[in-house]
Amino acid sequence: MKLQKILLAGTATVLAIAAGTAIAQFQKPEDAIKYRQSAFTVMANSFGKIGAVVKGEAPYNKDEVAKNAAIVAMMSTLPWQAFGPGTEGGKAQPEVWSDNAKFKAASEKMQLAVADLNKAAQSGDLESIKKTFGAAGASCKGCHDDFKKK
């Protein structure tokens, strides 16, 4: 488990550094769209693995849930710089740009919810994980309802 934490911390550091320079790296709007969609795909994959445990479809493995929650929390910080001016398109609705304050608030709400999920997952308390998973899922759904094309 110690090696996993070291690898996860190293990956998070590299991704955080890359995220800081990501804005300058988007040569074309399509690059930004691919970047944010990739971040959401990784996040959704790990979130889904936790969901399977919460729904009783997969056995509870404390270490796996903790690992996936840490990935979700870290990935939740990445896609936002790829929603800058001139990056319209993909699955994002125009309201991302026309009502950016609401979009930013929704993204921050989601990040807080997944941070709470990560804290619960790191504690290993399954009931707490279930509770915070529901809140995180609701924050994701709210943003999808308002800002993602169907």
MITIRO-551150 format. One record per residue (C-alpha): residue number from 0; z, x, y; residue in three letters. Coordinates in nm, 2 decimals. Layout:
MITIRO-551150
<node k="NUM" c3="Z" c1="X" c2="Y" r="Ala"/>
...
***
This chain:
MITIRO-551150
<node k="0" c3="0.00" c1="0.00" c2="0.00" r="Met"/>
<node k="1" c3="0.07" c1="0.29" c2="0.23" r="Lys"/>
<node k="2" c3="-0.28" c1="0.42" c2="0.19" r="Leu"/>
<node k="3" c3="-0.42" c1="0.08" c2="0.27" r="Gln"/>
<node k="4" c3="-0.22" c1="0.06" c2="0.59" r="Lys"/>
<node k="5" c3="-0.34" c1="0.41" c2="0.69" r="Ile"/>
<node k="6" c3="-0.70" c1="0.31" c2="0.62" r="Leu"/>
<node k="7" c3="-0.67" c1="-0.02" c2="0.80" r="Leu"/>
<node k="8" c3="-0.51" c1="0.15" c2="1.10" r="Ala"/>
<node k="9" c3="-0.79" c1="0.41" c2="1.11" r="Gly"/>
<node k="10" c3="-1.06" c1="0.14" c2="1.08" r="Thr"/>
<node k="11" c3="-0.89" c1="-0.06" c2="1.36" r="Ala"/>
<node k="12" c3="-0.89" c1="0.25" c2="1.58" r="Thr"/>
<node k="13" c3="-1.26" c1="0.32" c2="1.52" r="Val"/>
<node k="14" c3="-1.35" c1="-0.04" c2="1.58" r="Leu"/>
<node k="15" c3="-1.14" c1="-0.06" c2="1.90" r="Ala"/>
<node k="16" c3="-1.31" c1="0.25" c2="2.04" r="Ile"/>
<node k="17" c3="-1.65" c1="0.11" c2="1.94" r="Ala"/>
<node k="18" c3="-1.57" c1="-0.22" c2="2.10" r="Ala"/>
<node k="19" c3="-1.49" c1="-0.05" c2="2.43" r="Gly"/>
<node k="20" c3="-1.83" c1="0.10" c2="2.44" r="Thr"/>
<node k="21" c3="-2.01" c1="-0.19" c2="2.28" r="Ala"/>
<node k="22" c3="-2.11" c1="-0.35" c2="2.61" r="Ile"/>
<node k="23" c3="-2.32" c1="-0.05" c2="2.70" r="Ala"/>
<node k="24" c3="-2.47" c1="-0.04" c2="2.36" r="Gln"/>
<node k="25" c3="-2.64" c1="-0.38" c2="2.38" r="Phe"/>
<node k="26" c3="-3.00" c1="-0.28" c2="2.47" r="Gln"/>
<node k="27" c3="-3.12" c1="-0.64" c2="2.41" r="Lys"/>
<node k="28" c3="-2.96" c1="-0.98" c2="2.40" r="Pro"/>
<node k="29" c3="-3.04" c1="-0.99" c2="2.02" r="Glu"/>
<node k="30" c3="-2.82" c1="-0.69" c2="1.97" r="Asp"/>
<node k="31" c3="-2.52" c1="-0.87" c2="2.13" r="Ala"/>
<node k="32" c3="-2.59" c1="-1.18" c2="1.92" r="Ile"/>
<node k="33" c3="-2.60" c1="-0.98" c2="1.60" r="Lys"/>
<node k="34" c3="-2.28" c1="-0.80" c2="1.69" r="Tyr"/>
<node k="35" c3="-2.08" c1="-1.11" c2="1.76" r="Arg"/>
<node k="36" c3="-2.22" c1="-1.30" c2="1.46" r="Gln"/>
<node k="37" c3="-2.13" c1="-1.00" c2="1.24" r="Ser"/>
<node k="38" c3="-1.77" c1="-0.99" c2="1.37" r="Ala"/>
<node k="39" c3="-1.73" c1="-1.37" c2="1.31" r="Phe"/>
<node k="40" c3="-1.88" c1="-1.33" c2="0.96" r="Thr"/>
<node k="41" c3="-1.63" c1="-1.07" c2="0.86" r="Val"/>
<node k="42" c3="-1.35" c1="-1.27" c2="1.01" r="Met"/>
<node k="43" c3="-1.45" c1="-1.59" c2="0.83" r="Ala"/>
<node k="44" c3="-1.48" c1="-1.41" c2="0.50" r="Asn"/>
<node k="45" c3="-1.12" c1="-1.28" c2="0.52" r="Ser"/>
<node k="46" c3="-0.99" c1="-1.61" c2="0.66" r="Phe"/>
<node k="47" c3="-1.16" c1="-1.79" c2="0.37" r="Gly"/>
<node k="48" c3="-0.98" c1="-1.58" c2="0.12" r="Lys"/>
<node k="49" c3="-0.64" c1="-1.67" c2="0.28" r="Ile"/>
<node k="50" c3="-0.75" c1="-2.04" c2="0.28" r="Gly"/>
<node k="51" c3="-0.82" c1="-2.03" c2="-0.09" r="Ala"/>
<node k="52" c3="-0.46" c1="-1.92" c2="-0.15" r="Val"/>
<node k="53" c3="-0.32" c1="-2.18" c2="0.10" r="Val"/>
<node k="54" c3="-0.51" c1="-2.45" c2="-0.08" r="Lys"/>
<node k="55" c3="-0.39" c1="-2.34" c2="-0.42" r="Gly"/>
<node k="56" c3="-0.74" c1="-2.24" c2="-0.53" r="Glu"/>
<node k="57" c3="-0.65" c1="-1.87" c2="-0.57" r="Ala"/>
<node k="58" c3="-0.32" c1="-1.71" c2="-0.68" r="Pro"/>
<node k="59" c3="-0.09" c1="-1.58" c2="-0.41" r="Tyr"/>
<node k="60" c3="-0.10" c1="-1.20" c2="-0.39" r="Asn"/>
<node k="61" c3="0.12" c1="-1.09" c2="-0.10" r="Lys"/>
<node k="62" c3="-0.07" c1="-0.76" c2="-0.05" r="Asp"/>
<node k="63" c3="-0.42" c1="-0.93" c2="-0.05" r="Glu"/>
<node k="64" c3="-0.31" c1="-1.20" c2="0.20" r="Val"/>
<node k="65" c3="-0.15" c1="-0.94" c2="0.42" r="Ala"/>
<node k="66" c3="-0.47" c1="-0.73" c2="0.41" r="Lys"/>
<node k="67" c3="-0.70" c1="-1.02" c2="0.49" r="Asn"/>
<node k="68" c3="-0.47" c1="-1.15" c2="0.77" r="Ala"/>
<node k="69" c3="-0.47" c1="-0.80" c2="0.93" r="Ala"/>
<node k="70" c3="-0.85" c1="-0.79" c2="0.91" r="Ile"/>
<node k="71" c3="-0.88" c1="-1.14" c2="1.07" r="Val"/>
<node k="72" c3="-0.64" c1="-1.04" c2="1.35" r="Ala"/>
<node k="73" c3="-0.82" c1="-0.72" c2="1.42" r="Met"/>
<node k="74" c3="-1.17" c1="-0.87" c2="1.41" r="Met"/>
<node k="75" c3="-1.06" c1="-1.15" c2="1.64" r="Ser"/>
<node k="76" c3="-1.06" c1="-0.91" c2="1.93" r="Thr"/>
<node k="77" c3="-1.41" c1="-0.79" c2="1.88" r="Leu"/>
<node k="78" c3="-1.68" c1="-1.05" c2="1.95" r="Pro"/>
<node k="79" c3="-1.59" c1="-1.14" c2="2.31" r="Trp"/>
<node k="80" c3="-1.77" c1="-0.86" c2="2.49" r="Gln"/>
<node k="81" c3="-2.09" c1="-0.97" c2="2.33" r="Ala"/>
<node k="82" c3="-2.09" c1="-1.30" c2="2.52" r="Phe"/>
<node k="83" c3="-2.18" c1="-1.14" c2="2.86" r="Gly"/>
<node k="84" c3="-2.44" c1="-1.26" c2="3.10" r="Pro"/>
<node k="85" c3="-2.79" c1="-1.25" c2="2.95" r="Gly"/>
<node k="86" c3="-2.67" c1="-1.27" c2="2.59" r="Thr"/>
<node k="87" c3="-2.73" c1="-1.64" c2="2.56" r="Glu"/>
<node k="88" c3="-2.86" c1="-1.76" c2="2.22" r="Gly"/>
<node k="89" c3="-2.77" c1="-1.75" c2="1.86" r="Gly"/>
<node k="90" c3="-2.53" c1="-2.02" c2="1.75" r="Lys"/>
<node k="91" c3="-2.35" c1="-2.03" c2="2.08" r="Ala"/>
<node k="92" c3="-2.39" c1="-2.34" c2="2.30" r="Gln"/>
<node k="93" c3="-2.48" c1="-2.30" c2="2.67" r="Pro"/>
<node k="94" c3="-2.12" c1="-2.41" c2="2.76" r="Glu"/>
<node k="95" c3="-2.00" c1="-2.06" c2="2.66" r="Val"/>
<node k="96" c3="-2.16" c1="-1.94" c2="2.98" r="Trp"/>
<node k="97" c3="-2.14" c1="-2.25" c2="3.20" r="Ser"/>
<node k="98" c3="-1.77" c1="-2.32" c2="3.13" r="Asp"/>
<node k="99" c3="-1.67" c1="-1.96" c2="3.06" r="Asn"/>
<node k="100" c3="-1.31" c1="-2.01" c2="3.17" r="Ala"/>
<node k="101" c3="-1.26" c1="-2.28" c2="2.90" r="Lys"/>
<node k="102" c3="-1.44" c1="-2.05" c2="2.64" r="Phe"/>
<node k="103" c3="-1.21" c1="-1.76" c2="2.73" r="Lys"/>
<node k="104" c3="-0.90" c1="-1.97" c2="2.70" r="Ala"/>
<node k="105" c3="-1.02" c1="-2.09" c2="2.36" r="Ala"/>
<node k="106" c3="-1.08" c1="-1.74" c2="2.25" r="Ser"/>
<node k="107" c3="-0.74" c1="-1.63" c2="2.36" r="Glu"/>
<node k="108" c3="-0.57" c1="-1.92" c2="2.19" r="Lys"/>
<node k="109" c3="-0.74" c1="-1.83" c2="1.86" r="Met"/>
<node k="110" c3="-0.64" c1="-1.46" c2="1.90" r="Gln"/>
<node k="111" c3="-0.28" c1="-1.57" c2="1.94" r="Leu"/>
<node k="112" c3="-0.30" c1="-1.80" c2="1.65" r="Ala"/>
<node k="113" c3="-0.44" c1="-1.54" c2="1.41" r="Val"/>
<node k="114" c3="-0.18" c1="-1.29" c2="1.54" r="Ala"/>
<node k="115" c3="0.09" c1="-1.54" c2="1.43" r="Asp"/>
<node k="116" c3="-0.09" c1="-1.57" c2="1.10" r="Leu"/>
<node k="117" c3="-0.09" c1="-1.20" c2="1.06" r="Asn"/>
<node k="118" c3="0.28" c1="-1.17" c2="1.14" r="Lys"/>
<node k="119" c3="0.35" c1="-1.44" c2="0.88" r="Ala"/>
<node k="120" c3="0.13" c1="-1.27" c2="0.62" r="Ala"/>
<node k="121" c3="0.30" c1="-0.94" c2="0.67" r="Gln"/>
<node k="122" c3="0.64" c1="-1.10" c2="0.61" r="Ser"/>
<node k="123" c3="0.52" c1="-1.24" c2="0.28" r="Gly"/>
<node k="124" c3="0.67" c1="-1.59" c2="0.34" r="Asp"/>
<node k="125" c3="0.41" c1="-1.82" c2="0.19" r="Leu"/>
<node k="126" c3="0.54" c1="-2.13" c2="0.37" r="Glu"/>
<node k="127" c3="0.51" c1="-1.96" c2="0.70" r="Ser"/>
<node k="128" c3="0.16" c1="-1.84" c2="0.61" r="Ile"/>
<node k="129" c3="0.06" c1="-2.20" c2="0.53" r="Lys"/>
<node k="130" c3="0.20" c1="-2.32" c2="0.86" r="Lys"/>
<node k="131" c3="0.03" c1="-2.05" c2="1.07" r="Thr"/>
<node k="132" c3="-0.29" c1="-2.08" c2="0.87" r="Phe"/>
<node k="133" c3="-0.32" c1="-2.44" c2="0.97" r="Gly"/>
<node k="134" c3="-0.27" c1="-2.36" c2="1.34" r="Ala"/>
<node k="135" c3="-0.52" c1="-2.07" c2="1.32" r="Ala"/>
<node k="136" c3="-0.77" c1="-2.30" c2="1.15" r="Gly"/>
<node k="137" c3="-0.73" c1="-2.57" c2="1.41" r="Ala"/>
<node k="138" c3="-0.79" c1="-2.31" c2="1.69" r="Ser"/>
<node k="139" c3="-1.11" c1="-2.20" c2="1.52" r="Cys"/>
<node k="140" c3="-1.23" c1="-2.55" c2="1.47" r="Lys"/>
<node k="141" c3="-1.16" c1="-2.64" c2="1.84" r="Gly"/>
<node k="142" c3="-1.38" c1="-2.36" c2="1.96" r="Cys"/>
<node k="143" c3="-1.65" c1="-2.44" c2="1.70" r="His"/>
<node k="144" c3="-1.65" c1="-2.80" c2="1.81" r="Asp"/>
<node k="145" c3="-1.68" c1="-2.71" c2="2.18" r="Asp"/>
<node k="146" c3="-1.90" c1="-2.40" c2="2.18" r="Phe"/>
<node k="147" c3="-2.09" c1="-2.36" c2="1.85" r="Lys"/>
<node k="148" c3="-2.42" c1="-2.53" c2="1.77" r="Lys"/>
<node k="149" c3="-2.40" c1="-2.75" c2="1.47" r="Lys"/>
***
